[in-house]
Amino acid sequence: MRQEDIWDEAAARQYDTPGTGMFAPEVLEPTVDRLVELAGGGRALEFAIGTGRVAVPLAARGVPVTGIELSRPMIDRLRTKVDEASVPVVVGDMATARAPGSYTLVYLVFNTISNLLTQAEQVACFRNAARHLGPGGRFVIELEVPELRVLPPGREATVFHSEPGYVGLDTYDVVNQRMVSHHFRFSDGRQAELFRSPHRYIWPAELDLMAQLAGMELESRHADWAGSAFTAESRSHVSVYRLPPPR
């Protein structure tokens, strides 16, 4: 399926979960705090801005935010929160679309770069970020670490989260470096609702090479937005890449 078909009106309507999940204060506040710091008083560009989960509170903190977003239903949902003047959005693919002006910060949160399903598209995304950055600007990516270490031979799926009313699992195609995330939501009845999204998973070292191809270098990597140390046991990372100033 095309990404614009996956992130349709139904997906946009269910995306926001105020106060819980991705929208929980303990998740969102450290994210915004760190992005305010990295923006350094300049302008920020969010690739795949979605419904504005991060952009709206970031703009409220005084950082001018522009977005790029492929899904019109997601943009419509964003527009119920802020208008175009507050957070302008360019409709398009984050690997190719251009937003006007130059930025001190470009960011991509919550595994979204993996929605690009080929290595070439992911490299193009890095290059697109570099095109938008001024000298010394930063590109920040939040991305999960593939859980292949817990996949024994012959098993193709891992459960990444389980709680009452929800089970999330990932199925892996390790030959083609692909993964499909399955989100099952259910109540006390016999029926469940399923949402699926395909991804191309990326190891941190491969991500670093993509940055080099785009003329950027790794500045820092942490396990989360609060700055915890990244270790072999970390399930995700926040990586900051910098576009060096001319020499």
C-alpha positions in Angstrom: 0.0 0.0 0.0 1.0 3.6 -0.6 1.7 5.6 2.6 -1.0 8.1 1.7 -3.5 5.2 1.6 -2.3 3.9 5.0 -2.6 7.2 6.7 -6.1 7.8 5.6 -9.0 9.6 7.4 -9.7 6.7 9.8 -6.0 6.5 10.8 -5.8 10.2 11.3 -9.0 10.2 13.5 -7.5 7.5 15.7 -4.0 8.8 15.8 -4.4 11.3 18.6 -4.6 9.9 22.2 -4.5 12.9 24.4 -2.6 12.3 27.7 -1.7 8.7 26.9 0.7 6.7 24.7 2.7 9.0 22.4 0.8 12.0 23.9 1.6 11.2 27.5 3.4 14.1 29.2 6.3 11.9 30.2 6.8 11.1 26.5 6.1 14.4 24.9 7.6 16.9 27.3 11.2 15.6 27.1 10.9 15.5 23.3 9.8 19.1 23.1 12.4 20.2 25.7 15.2 18.7 23.7 14.0 20.1 20.3 13.8 23.6 21.8 17.4 23.2 22.9 18.5 21.9 19.5 16.7 24.6 17.5 18.9 27.1 19.3 16.5 30.0 18.7 16.1 29.3 15.0 13.4 27.8 12.8 12.5 24.1 12.8 11.2 21.8 10.0 9.3 18.6 10.9 9.3 15.8 8.3 6.0 13.9 8.4 4.4 16.4 10.8 1.2 14.3 11.1 -1.4 15.8 13.4 1.0 18.0 15.1 1.8 15.9 18.2 5.2 17.5 18.5 4.9 20.6 16.3 2.0 22.2 18.2 3.7 22.2 21.6 7.0 23.1 20.1 5.5 26.2 18.4 3.8 27.1 21.6 7.3 27.2 23.2 8.3 29.9 20.7 10.0 27.8 18.0 8.8 28.7 14.5 7.8 25.3 13.0 7.0 24.3 9.4 6.0 20.8 8.4 6.1 18.5 5.4 3.3 15.9 5.3 2.0 13.4 2.7 -1.4 12.6 4.3 -4.0 15.3 3.8 -6.3 13.7 6.5 -3.5 14.1 9.0 -3.1 17.8 7.9 -6.8 18.3 8.3 -6.5 17.0 11.9 -3.6 19.3 12.5 -5.8 22.2 11.3 -8.3 21.7 14.1 -5.4 22.6 16.5 -3.6 25.4 14.7 -4.0 27.4 11.5 -1.7 27.7 8.5 -0.2 30.9 9.8 0.9 29.3 13.0 2.3 26.1 11.6 2.6 26.1 7.8 2.6 22.7 6.0 3.9 21.7 2.6 2.0 18.7 1.2 4.5 16.1 -0.1 6.9 13.3 0.5 9.6 14.0 3.1 12.2 12.5 0.8 11.7 15.1 -2.0 9.3 17.9 -1.0 10.9 21.4 -0.3 9.8 23.9 2.3 10.7 27.6 1.8 13.6 29.0 3.6 16.5 27.7 5.7 16.3 26.0 9.1 18.6 25.4 12.1 16.7 22.1 12.9 15.0 19.4 10.9 13.5 16.5 12.8 11.8 13.2 12.3 10.2 11.5 15.3 8.8 8.1 16.3 10.3 5.8 13.7 8.8 7.7 10.8 11.9 7.5 8.5 11.2 3.7 8.4 8.0 4.5 6.5 10.2 5.0 3.5 10.5 1.5 2.2 13.7 1.5 0.2 17.3 2.4 1.2 17.4 4.9 -1.7 14.4 6.8 -0.4 15.9 6.9 3.1 19.1 8.3 1.7 17.1 10.9 -0.2 15.4 11.9 3.0 18.8 12.6 4.6 19.8 14.7 1.5 16.5 16.5 1.7 17.2 17.4 5.3 20.6 18.7 4.4 19.2 20.9 1.7 17.0 22.6 4.2 19.7 23.2 6.8 21.9 26.2 7.2 25.6 25.7 8.1 25.8 24.0 11.5 22.2 23.0 11.4 21.0 19.7 12.8 18.9 16.7 11.7 17.4 14.7 14.5 15.9 11.2 14.1 14.1 9.1 16.7 14.1 5.5 15.7 13.7 2.0 17.2 16.4 -0.6 17.2 15.3 -3.7 15.3 14.6 -6.5 17.8 16.3 -9.2 15.7 18.3 -10.5 18.7 15.0 -11.9 20.2 14.1 -13.7 17.0 15.1 -17.4 17.2 15.5 -19.4 14.0 12.2 -20.1 12.4 10.3 -17.3 14.2 9.2 -14.2 12.2 7.4 -12.1 14.8 7.9 -10.3 18.1 5.4 -8.8 20.5 6.6 -5.3 21.2 3.8 -4.3 23.5 0.9 -5.9 25.3 -1.7 -4.4 27.7 -5.5 -4.8 28.3 -7.2 -4.0 25.1 -4.1 -3.8 22.9 -1.4 -6.1 21.5 1.3 -4.8 19.1 3.6 -7.2 17.2 6.1 -6.8 14.4 6.7 -9.4 11.6 10.1 -9.4 10.0 11.4 -10.2 6.5 15.1 -10.3 7.3 16.2 -11.0 3.7 14.7 -7.7 2.5 15.1 -5.7 5.7 11.4 -5.2 6.0 9.0 -5.2 8.9 5.2 -4.8 9.3 3.8 -3.5 12.5 0.4 -4.9 13.5 -1.7 -3.1 16.1 -4.6 -5.1 17.5 -7.2 -3.2 19.6 -10.1 -5.0 21.2 -12.7 -4.9 24.0 -14.5 -7.7 25.9 -16.2 -9.0 22.7 -14.9 -11.4 20.1 -14.0 -8.8 17.5 -10.7 -6.9 17.2 -9.6 -3.9 15.1 -6.3 -4.2 13.2 -4.1 -1.5 11.8 -0.9 -2.4 9.9 2.0 -0.3 8.6 5.0 -1.5 6.6 8.5 -0.3 7.4 12.1 -0.7 6.3 14.2 -1.1 9.5 17.6 0.6 9.8 20.5 -0.2 12.0 22.2 2.8 13.7 25.4 2.2 11.7 23.5 2.3 8.4 21.8 5.5 9.5 25.2 7.0 10.2 26.4 6.1 6.7 23.3 7.7 5.2 24.2 10.9 7.0 27.7 10.8 5.6 26.3 10.5 2.1 24.3 13.6 2.8 27.3 15.5 4.1 26.4 15.3 7.8 28.2 13.8 10.7 26.9 12.2 13.9 27.0 14.6 16.8 25.3 12.6 19.6 23.2 9.5 20.2 21.1 8.7 23.2 18.6 6.1 24.2 15.8 8.7 24.6 15.0 12.4 24.6 16.1 12.8 28.2 19.7 11.9 27.3 20.0 8.4 28.7 23.1 6.5 27.6 22.7 4.4 24.4 23.7 0.8 25.1 23.4 -2.6 23.5 20.1 -3.0 25.4 18.5 0.2 24.2 15.3 -0.4 22.2 15.4 3.0 20.5 17.7 5.9 19.9 17.7 9.7 19.3 20.5 10.5 16.9 21.6 14.1 16.2 23.4 14.8 12.9 25.1 18.1 12.1 25.8 19.8 8.8 29.3 21.1 9.3 29.9 24.8 8.5 32.1 25.5 5.4 35.8 25.3 6.1 
